[in-house]
Structures are given as C-alpha cells and as structure tokens.
Amino acid sequence: MTSQEIKSLTNQYVMNTYGRFDVAIDHGEGAKVYSPEGREYIDFTSGIGVCDLGYGNELWAETVFAQAKRLGHTSNLFYTEPCARLAEKLCKRTGMSNIFFANGGGEANEGMIKLARKYSFDKYGLGRSTIISLKNSFHGRTLATLTATGQDQFHNYFFPFVEGFQFAEANSLDSLKSAAGDDTCAILMELVQGEGGVLPLDMDYVHSVAKLCVEKDWLLLVDEVQTGVGRTGSLFAFQQYGILPDVCSFAKGIAGGLPMSGIMANEKCKNVLAPGTHATTFGANPVCGAAGLVVQEVLSDEFLADVQKKGAYLRSQIEALGLPCFGKTRGLGLMIGIEMAGGYKNGEVANRLVEAGLLVLTAGPGIRLLPPLVITKEEMDAGVSIMKKTLS
C-alpha cells in the first residue's frame, strides 16, 4: 500500500485518538525508518522509547520467530521458561526480589497501586490507602493512573475519577509532608518526569523521600515505564539515584518492540500479591519473554555506559547549534528534553523536523528525544544536521 492509502484506511476505520504526524512507516534499519515509498527518516523516538535495539535487529527477530514457532502463548496457570529466566535476570541485576509481568505501562502502574494499597490493608486495615503523586507527573491512561497523573489537563471527561490520590510539588519535601496524612500508604514518582517535559528529580530530594518512606512505612513506588531498561544509561534510573524502591514498574523497551511490562517488588513486598489478587491473560507471554532475554543480553554494563556517552554527545551537539528556537537540554542518558526559546511552539517545531526527515516527540512545553539505544554517531550527526538545516 502507498502512504496515502494507509492513511485513508486508518482514518476510515481506526478511532481518531492520536494526533498523528503525517508520516506512514513501512520498515526500518538501525535508527532509520522508511515510508512505503522509501523516504528515509532518522528516528529520535524509537516508538516512544520502545524499540531500544532499533529496527531490523537480526538476533531479536530470529529469537522471536523461533519462540513463536515453539510456543506462542499459554496461560499463567502453567509454567514457561522465557519469563522465568527474564525475571531472574532482572532481579539479579537490580537487587529486587520478584516480578509480575503485564502488558503496558498503565497496567503496570495500576498493579503497583493495587500492591501498595493491599500492603497497607494487610498491615493496618481500612483507612490507609492514599497515594501521594507529584505534580507534572504522568502515570498512564487507565482511570486510576489518570487520577494519579499530576497534570490537570488529564483530569477531565471521565468522571468520577478514582479516590485516594493527593499531589505534591516535585523536589519539595515540605510540600510532600503537607500533602500526606494518617491515611497515606505510598509515594509514587518518576525519577525523570517524561511526559511532563523530561525533568529529572533532585538527588537529595529523592533520598529524603526514600528515608521518609522508611520512617512512616509508606511504600516507595517508582514509575520507570519510560526511564527503565537502559534508557537513562543504567538498567533502571533508581540505580543512578542510589535507592532501592519497594516497587518499581517497567514497560516500553523491556521486550524491544513487543507489548510487555511489569512490576518488581523488593523483599518486603514480594508476597503482597497472593493468588487471586492480581492477574492478566497475556502477561508473561513466552514470545515477549524471549524477546526480553535478547534485550538483556545486549544491555551489558559496557553498553549502558556507552548510552550515557551517547546522550552527553547528542546534547552537546544540539546545544552547540545555537538555534533560536532551542533553549537548554536536560535529561539522563538517551532520554533528552529540549526547552523552547523565543516564543516558539514545540508542536510547530516538531512538525517541521518530521517534514524534514527527523522524527521527534513533544513533552510538556518542549521537545523530547528517545532515540534507539543502538543509535550510531553517524545517525546522531545526521539528525543534528537536519535540525541545523531546518531550524536555523
């Protein structure tokens, strides 16, 4: 099909819930994707942080194919090898104790919320179920995770929203203490607020919150849907912050392009979710698990250190352009935010870059870059060249 035929068919039969860029993508290689007509795009989005191994990775594709032929799916009423091995690898690399596998980020965060409330109910009974989230956060599109999202623009249409959430200013311990009460059971945070504009939390603040959670027996819930699986230059961002959460969610790049997510619990929380309290049909799918093992094989410590170097290089090259529409950059690893300057609108800038052959994202008032973790220096340079040519 041509690009226009794909767009027409989509517009006729698919719900119009996305503000799509005017691009149809047919195939990819490395950090490049191509339209059905063969137009090349440098991809600084990786499917919103999902395709961490880029496109056309032969080991990943061969592994997925082989597992699909062997066993595509069975329910969680039975045991399968791929996800057992993946859970082992993730726990041993993070210091966490066990894992529940799910399908997407919102579902993972929903499970984290359920675990926190059950932990508190089991220990303290009714009346201790409020979760403190941070303003400017984003945690998903389910009713509970939309409510937990600290942005007013998401709190519309779907009334009534879920009870039991309060909000505090990021990086303000006083604000958090003011929002908390005797009914608080957990603190929920992204260590880098992604949709809010790629905003890393202050190290001292995170350590203070972690200490307070221990003192109050609140669970520390870390949403690593976007920051996890190597995106920030460590397997999980909490490792760079020097903390061990009670529960941590993950999704996006865990299976290199297939739908998979989950939550990891520490020793204190590993037995909270007992049989019958939480479940999913497709979670721990063996094909996704096999793909996840390939991702873990690629994301060695040496590879992750290189992700940090790539992020520093890309940020330095962008700032050196001195473009009138760009302000400072920020982020960790290959999770990069660019501030807008001079009254420019991020949507207009993003559309111009996409039209010129560079795929980017918006977040908050700025531009967000989430390139494949395997991106090369040549591909980064090509993307920066497009920025310079298009936006100077």
Helices and strands as residue ranges (DSSP letters): H 3-13, E 27-29, E 32-34, E 40-43, H 46-49, H 58-70, H 81-94, E 98-102, H 105-124, E 130-134, H 143-148, G 152-154, E 165-168, H 173-179, E 184-189, E 192-193, E 199-200, H 203-216, E 219-224, H 237-241, E 247-250, G 252-255, E 261-265, G 267-269, H 286-298, H 301-321, E 326-332, E 335-340, H 346-356, E 358-359, E 361-363, E 366-369, H 377-391
